[in-house]
Amino acid sequence: MNLAEAVLEKEYKIVAIETDDEEMESFLFSLGCYSGEPITVISHLKGGCVVSIKDARYNFDMQLAEAIQITEAA
């Protein structure tokens, strides 16, 4: 499951970042978005979603959201 398919206000755990774009992967890493980190979708927007990672909120477009693979948090 990817971030674009996530249910609002539910906490998930990032499993992997699936992209061949190293720049995108390093950008996500700099935001604290990497495997094992909790992530919550605050809002779905027309072109992406707003997420909460480590007490910060970010607006991800669909390309970023689809690259982030998640699973339900335990």
VEXGU-996251 format. One line per 5 residues: number of its first residue (from 1); their letters; for each residue y, x, z of N, C-alpha, C. Coordinates in Angstrom, 1 decimal, m for minus. Each point is the difference from the previous one (the first is absolute). Layout:
BEGIN
NUM> a> Y X Z Y X Z Y X Z ~ ...
// end
This chain:
BEGIN
1> mnlae> m1.2 0.9 0.0 1.2 m0.9 0.0 1.2 0.9 0.0 ~ 1.1 m0.4 m0.7 1.2 0.8 0.0 1.1 m0.8 0.7 ~ 1.1 0.7 0.2 1.1 m0.5 0.8 0.6 m1.3 m0.6 ~ 0.0 m0.1 m1.3 0.6 m1.2 m0.7 m0.8 m1.2 0.3 ~ m1.3 0.1 0.5 m0.8 m1.2 0.3 0.0 m0.3 1.5
6> avlek> 0.7 0.8 0.8 0.0 m0.2 1.4 0.6 m1.3 0.5 ~ m0.5 m0.5 1.1 0.6 m1.2 0.7 1.2 0.4 0.8 ~ 1.0 m0.8 0.0 1.2 0.3 0.8 m0.2 0.1 1.5 ~ 0.7 0.9 0.6 0.0 0.2 1.5 m1.4 0.4 0.5 ~ m0.9 0.4 m0.8 m1.3 0.4 0.5 m0.1 1.6 m0.1
11> eykiv> m0.4 0.6 1.0 m0.1 1.5 0.0 m1.3 0.5 m0.7 ~ 0.2 0.9 m0.9 m1.0 0.6 m0.7 0.0 1.5 0.2 ~ m1.1 0.7 m0.4 m0.1 1.4 0.1 m0.1 0.6 m1.4 ~ 0.8 1.0 m0.3 0.0 0.6 m1.3 m1.3 0.8 m0.2 ~ m0.7 m0.3 m1.1 m1.3 0.7 m0.2 0.2 1.2 m1.0
16> aietd> 0.9 m0.2 m1.0 0.2 1.0 m1.0 1.2 m0.3 m0.8 ~ 0.5 1.0 m0.7 1.1 m0.1 m1.0 m0.6 0.3 m1.3 ~ m0.1 m1.0 m0.9 m0.7 0.2 m1.3 1.0 0.2 m1.1 ~ 0.4 1.2 m0.3 0.9 0.3 m1.1 m0.2 1.4 m0.5 ~ 0.3 0.2 m1.2 0.0 1.4 m0.6 1.3 0.6 0.1
21> deeme> 1.0 m0.7 0.4 1.4 0.4 0.1 0.2 0.8 1.3 ~ 0.0 1.3 0.0 0.2 0.8 1.2 1.4 m0.2 0.7 ~ 1.0 m0.3 m0.8 1.3 m0.3 0.5 0.0 m1.2 0.8 ~ m0.7 m1.1 m0.5 m0.1 m1.2 0.8 m0.7 0.2 1.2 ~ m1.1 0.7 0.0 m0.8 0.2 1.2 0.7 0.8 1.0
26> sflfs> 0.8 1.0 m0.4 0.8 0.8 1.0 1.1 m0.9 0.6 ~ 0.6 m0.8 m0.8 1.0 m0.9 0.4 m0.5 m1.0 1.1 ~ m1.2 m0.6 m0.3 m0.6 m0.9 1.0 m0.3 0.8 1.3 ~ m0.5 1.2 m0.1 m0.4 0.8 1.1 1.3 0.3 0.9 ~ 1.1 0.2 m0.7 1.2 0.3 0.8 0.5 m1.2 0.7
31> lgcys> m0.4 m1.2 m0.4 0.3 m1.2 0.7 m0.9 m0.3 1.2 ~ m1.1 0.7 0.1 m1.0 m0.2 1.0 m1.1 m0.9 m0.5 ~ m0.1 m0.2 m1.3 m1.0 m0.8 m0.7 m1.1 0.8 m0.5 ~ m1.1 0.2 0.9 m1.1 0.8 m0.4 m1.3 m0.6 0.7 ~ m1.1 0.5 m0.4 m1.3 m0.6 0.5 m0.1 0.0 1.5
36> gepit> m0.4 m1.1 0.6 m0.2 m0.2 1.4 1.2 m0.6 0.7 ~ 1.2 m0.1 m0.6 1.2 m0.6 0.6 0.0 m1.5 m0.1 ~ 0.5 m0.7 1.0 0.1 m1.4 0.0 1.2 m0.4 m0.9 ~ m0.1 m1.1 m0.7 1.1 m0.5 m0.8 0.0 m1.6 0.0 ~ 1.1 m0.6 0.0 0.2 m1.4 0.1 0.9 m0.5 m1.1
41> vishl> m0.4 m1.0 m0.8 0.9 m0.6 m1.0 0.9 m1.0 0.7 ~ 1.3 0.2 m0.1 0.9 m0.9 0.6 0.4 m1.2 m0.9 ~ 0.1 0.3 m1.3 0.4 m1.0 m1.0 m0.5 0.4 m1.4 ~ m0.4 m1.0 m0.8 m0.3 0.3 m1.4 1.2 m0.4 m0.8 ~ 0.4 0.8 m0.9 1.2 m0.2 m0.9 m0.5 m0.2 m1.4
46> kggcv> 0.9 m0.4 m0.9 m0.4 m0.2 m1.4 m0.6 1.3 m0.6 ~ 0.7 1.1 0.3 m0.4 1.3 m0.6 m0.8 0.9 0.9 ~ m0.3 m0.4 1.2 m0.7 0.9 0.9 m0.2 m0.6 1.4 ~ 0.2 0.8 1.0 m0.1 m0.5 1.4 0.7 0.9 1.0 ~ 0.4 m0.6 1.1 0.6 0.8 1.1 m1.1 0.2 1.0
51> vsikd> m0.1 1.3 0.4 m1.1 0.4 1.0 0.6 0.7 1.2 ~ m0.8 0.0 1.1 0.4 0.7 1.2 m1.0 1.1 0.2 ~ 0.5 1.2 0.1 m0.8 1.2 0.3 0.7 0.8 1.1 ~ m0.7 0.3 1.1 0.6 0.8 1.0 1.4 m0.5 0.5 ~ 0.2 m1.3 0.3 1.2 m0.5 0.4 1.2 0.1 m1.0
56> arynf> m0.3 0.1 m1.3 1.0 0.1 m1.0 m0.4 m1.0 m1.1 ~ 0.9 m0.6 m0.7 m0.3 m0.9 m1.1 0.4 0.6 m1.3 ~ m0.8 m0.3 m1.0 0.2 0.5 m1.4 m0.3 m1.0 m1.0 ~ 0.7 0.0 m1.1 m0.2 m0.9 m1.1 m0.8 0.8 m1.1 ~ m1.3 m0.5 m0.2 m0.8 0.7 m1.0 m0.1 m0.9 m1.3
61> dmqla> 0.1 0.6 m1.1 m0.2 m0.8 m1.3 m1.5 m0.2 m0.2 ~ m0.3 m0.7 m1.0 m1.4 m0.4 m0.2 m0.9 1.3 m0.3 ~ 0.6 0.9 m0.7 m0.8 1.2 m0.3 m0.4 0.8 1.3 ~ 0.9 0.1 0.9 m0.3 0.6 1.3 m1.0 m0.8 0.8 ~ 0.3 m1.3 0.0 m0.9 m0.9 0.8 m1.4 0.0 m0.5
66> eaiqi> m0.2 0.0 m1.3 m1.4 0.0 m0.6 m0.7 1.4 0.2 ~ 0.8 1.0 0.2 m0.6 1.4 0.2 m0.6 0.1 1.4 ~ 0.5 m0.8 1.0 m0.4 0.2 1.4 m1.2 m0.9 0.3 ~ m1.1 0.6 0.3 m1.2 m0.7 0.3 m0.1 m0.2 1.5 ~ m0.3 m1.2 0.4 0.0 m0.4 1.4 m1.3 m0.7 0.4
71> teaa> m0.2 0.0 1.4 m1.1 m0.8 0.6 0.5 m0.7 1.2 ~ m0.6 m1.0 0.5 0.4 m0.7 1.2 m0.1 1.0 1.2 ~ 1.1 0.0 0.8 0.0 0.8 1.2 m1.1 m0.5 1.0 ~ m0.6 0.9 0.7 m1.0 m0.5 1.0 0.6 m0.6 1.2
// end
